Amino acid sequence: MEKALAKKSDILKIKYKFFINRIVTYFSFLLIPVWLQKTEQLSLFSQSLILLVYILFMGSQWYLFGKEIDHRLKIYYKANSSLERIIYRVLLGNIGLILLFNIFSLLPNIALGSVFWGFFAVLGIFYSWPTRGKIIEETMVSQFSEIRYLDSFEKTILSLSTITFLITLPDFPLFENVDALKLYLDGSENVSFFLWNYLSVLYYPFKEFPKLFNLVWNFHFYFIGIGTFLFSFYCLLRYFFSRRLSMLGTYAIISSWSLSKLVVNDFFVAVTSGLPLIWLWSFMWSTRSGSYRSGLFTGLIAFYLAIFKPIYFFLTPIMLLAGYFLFQPSKTAWYRRQWLKYNIFGVVMAGFTAMLFVTETPFGEAGIDSVWMTIVDAIYRKAFFAIAPLGIILIALYSSNISNYLLTYINLDRKKLGEVMFGIAILFIFGSFVSPTFFNGLSIMWTLAFLSLFPIEWIFQSISRLRSKRNLIYAMYILVCLLDSQMENRLRIVAKMFLDNESLKYLIQY
């Protein structure tokens, strides 16, 4: 009895300690815009670091908001990895706040400031008080505990990926008003006002400071847009490959010179071209989740794609039909109907967005020749992608009865492989005969990276008992990716943004 009382007393102390630590930390990050506005004399590099910390803080709020949606709607699902759970909740919370902040944007400017600070203050207090003992231990940071178990090769490639991603940042132009930035990002005016309203409310504290406001928008698209694409690609790879190979495939994209040229030449296309992968991964997550309530997420992803590119709405009916008739055969008709029902809200919002904001012609702009030229160019710029055709051959063999004799070492999830190849085929057909929007930029790069991993997987499984040789081959592929990444050119590009003219001349000279 005494032990039970002691435990009850201890848990209250732990809760109060947790609450104080969380509330102080939360408001320290939330108030970054307030004191950053008073330090305009800081260098652009210092301001950028602080803005990045603020964006990451907002990302943690999306995670918590997505977790709350799961709790309130009783969405219980299977996750393939802890990182998949993170990216799912971040996307769900992000889309949830897009809808909520568009309601806030209807308020007059005088009231908007009070609503913004009041909302995040209430949110901070709500998330900081641990109503359940489990919340004390379960935080977003705890989901990254897998990093502790990485071996030396995996830590090396994680470090290289992080560094390369940071120095791939393009030289963003800083406009004097947000309308000029919108025109620069979306000259064809395809993007829905849902997105612009959301960003205006999300970064409201910077609204009176044009340079910071422009910079935080650009950082949002780069770090959140392309970062979400890379994490989603890693989660997709984890359905088939080991953690080590999945990290290699992700690094192959980050280190590709085609990625750097894309973000420099057409930054917003780089962001939007990665969205079809998120569509495909969300569909694969939903069919594996074991919950028909996962249809809410796939429907909201359709809306998320539509606010960036309304033409992506054409992927939605294909996803619904494939999910109902093809890729959930073991589920009952009742289960599939419930899955469709939970898709309805997001699909209706996506259809509404597409009808209002689509301006590009959906047909007659594409050509299969241009798609092939883009594929060849991506392979030319990244030697790692040269083995992608061999990957197609291995997949064809694995999908046939011949695999029983030739590919005995490979053991992949045939159902998930069918889903991926179905998605790639749809994107390729749409990109070749409907619009190049569906299959360009990052879509081509992730497809080539995915196919290139199959020959490596076959080699690794064939020599599974020879660990030293596997490490040697893995190190060789890391070097292949690193040597043609053109790190020095990336450094010159990012230096244009953060260094003054004299420092830039010195860097280029040496």
Secondary structure as GFF3:
##gff-version 3
##sequence-region A 1 510
A	DSSP	alpha_helix	2	30	.	.	.	ID=ss1
A	DSSP	alpha_helix	32	36	.	.	.	ID=ss2
A	DSSP	alpha_helix	44	73	.	.	.	ID=ss3
A	DSSP	alpha_helix	82	104	.	.	.	ID=ss4
A	DSSP	alpha_helix	109	128	.	.	.	ID=ss5
A	DSSP	alpha_helix	133	137	.	.	.	ID=ss6
A	DSSP	three_ten_helix	141	149	.	.	.	ID=ss7
A	DSSP	alpha_helix	152	167	.	.	.	ID=ss8
A	DSSP	alpha_helix	178	185	.	.	.	ID=ss9
A	DSSP	alpha_helix	193	202	.	.	.	ID=ss10
A	DSSP	three_ten_helix	204	206	.	.	.	ID=ss11
A	DSSP	alpha_helix	210	219	.	.	.	ID=ss12
A	DSSP	pi_helix	220	226	.	.	.	ID=ss13
A	DSSP	alpha_helix	227	237	.	.	.	ID=ss14
A	DSSP	alpha_helix	243	254	.	.	.	ID=ss15
A	DSSP	alpha_helix	257	265	.	.	.	ID=ss16
A	DSSP	alpha_helix	267	272	.	.	.	ID=ss17
A	DSSP	alpha_helix	275	289	.	.	.	ID=ss18
A	DSSP	three_ten_helix	292	294	.	.	.	ID=ss19
A	DSSP	alpha_helix	295	308	.	.	.	ID=ss20
A	DSSP	three_ten_helix	310	314	.	.	.	ID=ss21
A	DSSP	alpha_helix	315	325	.	.	.	ID=ss22
A	DSSP	alpha_helix	333	357	.	.	.	ID=ss23
A	DSSP	alpha_helix	368	381	.	.	.	ID=ss24
A	DSSP	three_ten_helix	383	387	.	.	.	ID=ss25
A	DSSP	alpha_helix	388	398	.	.	.	ID=ss26
A	DSSP	alpha_helix	403	406	.	.	.	ID=ss27
A	DSSP	alpha_helix	414	433	.	.	.	ID=ss28
A	DSSP	three_ten_helix	436	438	.	.	.	ID=ss29
A	DSSP	alpha_helix	442	462	.	.	.	ID=ss30
A	DSSP	alpha_helix	467	483	.	.	.	ID=ss31
A	DSSP	alpha_helix	487	498	.	.	.	ID=ss32
A	DSSP	alpha_helix	501	509	.	.	.	ID=ss33
###
